[in-house]
């Protein structure tokens, strides 16, 4: 399986080059596939290969056959009858750094926290390209302020099967009011954790979704040792 993903990686790189995409961000704007997802495919990262729907969007944006991109079979280019509409070629002309009002770039960050201190600092995380592109219409419909949105990467297995390691999460740092059953990024004793909040016996608890409760037991969330950074409002995952 890993060998196949590496083949996909090289074919995607070739398709991007032939289509004139100067960066992964440009391809993300054209395809609607988040840039961190494209970066993971390009690196052959993750325990599973990319989803078929994701590859289909990338194939359409690069104007190559899905079967060729997915498995290396058949002709690289679609026939004239299957050619993509002209608008797609125009979208492909976007270069890295060009502003497209249809998308909002959410910065990828690592949270820097201190125990008992409200607020946080961020450090740019450039491993997956530095940002995650999302639809501007989604941001507007949800009434989010882009300046309060950050993207972080999941670490560990405590939230499986809801969230997997290397999933990308968007956190709304303006939303810090605890809500029973919702997932939040939390400053727990100086450590950045992603947990589900639950209300029990008049107290707030940090819950893991992993069914192994002996390993991932719940923790009491109270006082300065447990401060909410923001609510998780979106995820990008290679898992269904």
C-alpha positions as CSV (number, residue, x, y, z in Angstrom):
1,X,0.0,0.0,0.0
2,X,2.8,2.4,0.8
3,X,4.4,1.8,-2.6
4,X,1.1,2.6,-4.2
5,X,0.8,5.9,-2.3
6,X,4.3,6.9,-3.4
7,X,3.3,6.2,-7.0
8,X,0.3,8.5,-6.4
9,X,2.6,11.1,-5.0
10,X,4.8,11.1,-8.1
11,X,1.9,11.2,-10.4
12,X,0.3,14.0,-8.5
13,X,3.5,16.0,-8.7
14,X,3.7,15.4,-12.5
15,X,0.1,16.3,-12.9
16,X,0.5,19.6,-11.0
17,X,3.6,20.5,-13.0
18,X,1.9,19.8,-16.3
19,X,-1.2,21.8,-15.3
20,X,0.9,24.8,-14.3
21,X,0.2,24.7,-10.6
22,X,3.2,26.4,-8.9
23,X,2.2,25.4,-5.4
24,X,-0.1,23.1,-3.4
25,X,-2.0,26.1,-2.3
26,X,-2.9,26.9,-5.9
27,X,-4.1,23.4,-6.4
28,X,-6.1,23.6,-3.2
29,X,-7.9,26.7,-4.5
30,X,-8.7,25.0,-7.8
31,X,-9.8,21.7,-6.4
32,X,-11.4,22.5,-3.1
33,X,-9.1,19.9,-1.4
34,X,-7.5,21.4,1.7
35,X,-3.8,22.1,1.2
36,X,-2.7,20.0,4.2
37,X,-4.5,17.0,2.6
38,X,-2.6,17.6,-0.6
39,X,0.6,17.9,1.3
40,X,0.0,14.5,3.0
41,X,-0.7,12.8,-0.3
42,X,2.4,14.4,-1.8
43,X,4.5,13.0,1.1
44,X,2.8,9.6,1.1
45,X,1.9,10.2,4.8
46,X,-0.8,8.5,6.8
47,X,-1.8,5.0,7.6
48,X,-4.3,4.8,4.7
49,X,-4.2,6.0,1.1
50,X,-6.2,9.0,0.0
51,X,-9.9,8.8,-0.5
52,X,-11.2,8.2,-4.0
53,X,-13.3,11.4,-3.9
54,X,-10.3,13.5,-2.9
55,X,-8.3,12.0,-5.9
56,X,-11.2,12.7,-8.2
57,X,-11.2,16.4,-7.3
58,X,-7.5,16.6,-7.8
59,X,-7.7,14.8,-11.1
60,X,-10.4,17.2,-12.3
61,X,-8.4,20.2,-11.3
62,X,-5.2,18.9,-13.0
63,X,-7.2,17.7,-16.0
64,X,-6.0,14.1,-15.9
65,X,-7.8,10.9,-15.8
66,X,-8.9,9.7,-12.3
67,X,-7.8,6.1,-13.1
68,X,-4.3,7.2,-14.1
69,X,-3.9,9.3,-11.0
70,X,-5.3,6.7,-8.7
71,X,-3.7,3.5,-10.0
72,X,-1.5,4.5,-13.0
73,X,-3.8,2.8,-15.5
74,X,-5.0,4.1,-18.8
75,X,-4.2,7.3,-20.6
76,X,-3.0,10.2,-18.6
77,X,-5.2,12.8,-20.3
78,X,-9.0,12.6,-20.8
79,X,-10.4,12.5,-24.3
80,X,-11.7,15.7,-25.8
81,X,-15.3,14.6,-25.0
82,X,-14.3,14.3,-21.3
83,X,-12.3,17.5,-21.2
84,X,-12.8,19.8,-18.3
85,X,-14.7,23.1,-18.7
86,X,-12.8,26.2,-19.6
87,X,-13.4,27.8,-16.2
88,X,-11.3,25.1,-14.6
89,X,-8.3,26.1,-16.7
90,X,-8.7,29.7,-15.6
91,X,-8.8,28.6,-11.9
92,X,-5.6,26.6,-12.5
93,X,-3.8,29.9,-13.3
94,X,-3.9,31.0,-9.6
95,X,-0.4,31.2,-8.2
96,X,0.7,30.9,-4.5
97,X,0.1,34.2,-2.8
98,X,-2.7,35.3,-5.1
99,X,-5.8,36.2,-3.2
100,X,-9.0,34.4,-4.1
101,X,-12.0,35.8,-2.3
102,X,-13.7,32.4,-2.4
103,X,-11.3,31.0,0.2
104,X,-9.9,31.9,3.6
105,X,-6.4,30.8,4.6
106,X,-6.5,29.5,8.2
107,X,-3.0,29.5,9.7
108,X,-1.6,26.2,10.9
109,X,-0.1,26.6,14.3
110,X,1.3,24.9,17.4
111,X,-0.2,26.2,20.6
112,X,2.2,27.4,23.2
113,X,0.5,27.4,26.7
114,X,1.4,27.9,30.3
115,X,-0.3,26.2,33.2
116,X,-2.9,28.4,34.9
117,X,-2.5,31.2,32.4
118,X,-5.5,32.3,30.4
119,X,-4.7,33.0,26.7
120,X,-2.1,31.4,24.5
121,X,0.6,32.0,22.0
122,X,1.0,30.4,18.6
123,X,4.0,29.2,16.7
124,X,3.6,28.8,12.9
125,X,3.5,25.1,11.9
126,X,4.9,24.9,8.3
127,X,5.1,21.1,8.0
128,X,1.9,21.0,6.0
129,X,2.4,24.2,4.1
130,X,1.5,26.7,6.8
131,X,-2.2,27.1,6.2
132,X,-5.5,25.4,5.5
133,X,-7.8,26.8,2.9
134,X,-11.5,26.8,3.6
135,X,-14.5,28.2,1.7
136,X,-15.2,31.8,2.5
137,X,-18.9,31.1,2.3
138,X,-18.6,28.5,5.1
139,X,-16.9,31.1,7.3
140,X,-19.6,33.7,6.6
141,X,-22.4,31.2,7.0
142,X,-21.1,30.2,10.4
143,X,-20.4,33.8,11.3
144,X,-16.9,33.1,12.3
145,X,-14.2,35.8,12.4
146,X,-11.2,34.6,10.4
147,X,-8.8,36.3,12.9
148,X,-10.1,34.0,15.6
149,X,-9.6,30.7,13.6
150,X,-6.5,28.6,13.9
151,X,-5.7,25.1,12.5
152,X,-4.0,22.5,14.6
153,X,-2.9,18.9,14.1
154,X,-4.2,16.0,16.2
155,X,-1.6,14.1,18.2
156,X,-2.1,10.7,19.7
157,X,-5.0,8.3,19.7
158,X,-7.1,9.4,22.6
159,X,-10.0,10.8,20.4
160,X,-10.3,7.8,18.0
161,X,-12.5,6.9,16.3
162,X,-13.8,10.5,16.1
163,X,-10.4,12.1,15.5
164,X,-7.2,10.4,14.3
165,X,-3.6,11.4,14.6
166,X,-2.6,13.9,11.9
167,X,-6.2,15.0,11.3
168,X,-6.3,18.8,10.9
169,X,-8.8,20.7,13.2
170,X,-10.0,24.3,12.9
171,X,-10.5,25.9,16.3
172,X,-12.6,29.0,17.0
173,X,-10.7,30.7,19.7
174,X,-13.6,33.2,20.2
175,X,-15.8,30.4,21.4
176,X,-14.7,29.4,24.9
177,X,-18.0,28.7,26.6
178,X,-18.2,25.1,27.7
179,X,-20.9,23.0,26.1
180,X,-21.8,19.5,27.1
181,X,-20.8,17.0,24.4
182,X,-18.8,19.4,22.2
183,X,-15.1,19.1,21.4
184,X,-12.6,21.7,22.5
185,X,-9.0,22.5,22.5
186,X,-8.0,22.9,26.1
187,X,-5.0,24.1,28.1
188,X,-4.8,21.3,30.6
189,X,-2.1,22.1,33.1
190,X,0.0,23.7,30.5
191,X,-0.5,21.0,27.8
192,X,-2.6,21.5,24.7
193,X,-5.2,18.7,24.5
194,X,-8.3,18.1,22.4
195,X,-11.1,16.6,24.4
196,X,-14.9,16.3,24.5
197,X,-16.4,18.2,27.4
198,X,-19.1,16.5,29.5
199,X,-21.2,17.7,32.4
200,X,-21.6,15.2,35.3
201,X,-22.6,15.7,38.9
202,X,-22.4,19.5,38.5
203,X,-18.8,19.4,37.3
204,X,-17.1,19.6,33.9
205,X,-14.9,16.7,32.7
206,X,-12.5,16.1,29.8
207,X,-13.5,12.9,28.0
208,X,-11.6,10.9,25.4
209,X,-13.6,9.2,22.6
210,X,-11.3,6.2,22.6
211,X,-13.2,3.3,24.2
212,X,-10.1,2.2,26.2
213,X,-11.1,4.1,29.3
214,X,-8.4,2.5,31.4
215,X,-5.8,4.1,29.3
216,X,-7.8,7.2,28.4
217,X,-9.7,8.0,31.6
218,X,-11.6,11.2,32.0
219,X,-10.1,14.2,33.9
220,X,-11.8,16.8,36.0
221,X,-11.8,20.2,34.3
222,X,-11.9,23.0,36.9
223,X,-10.0,26.1,38.0
224,X,-6.8,27.4,36.4
225,X,-5.6,24.0,35.6
226,X,-8.1,23.5,32.8
227,X,-8.7,26.5,30.5
228,X,-10.6,26.4,27.2
229,X,-8.7,27.6,24.2
230,X,-11.5,27.3,21.7
231,X,-14.2,25.0,20.2
232,X,-13.3,22.6,17.4
233,X,-15.6,23.6,14.5
234,X,-14.2,21.6,11.6
235,X,-11.8,18.8,10.7
236,X,-9.9,17.5,7.7
237,X,-9.3,13.8,7.8
238,X,-8.3,10.9,5.5
239,X,-10.6,8.7,7.6
240,X,-14.3,8.1,6.9
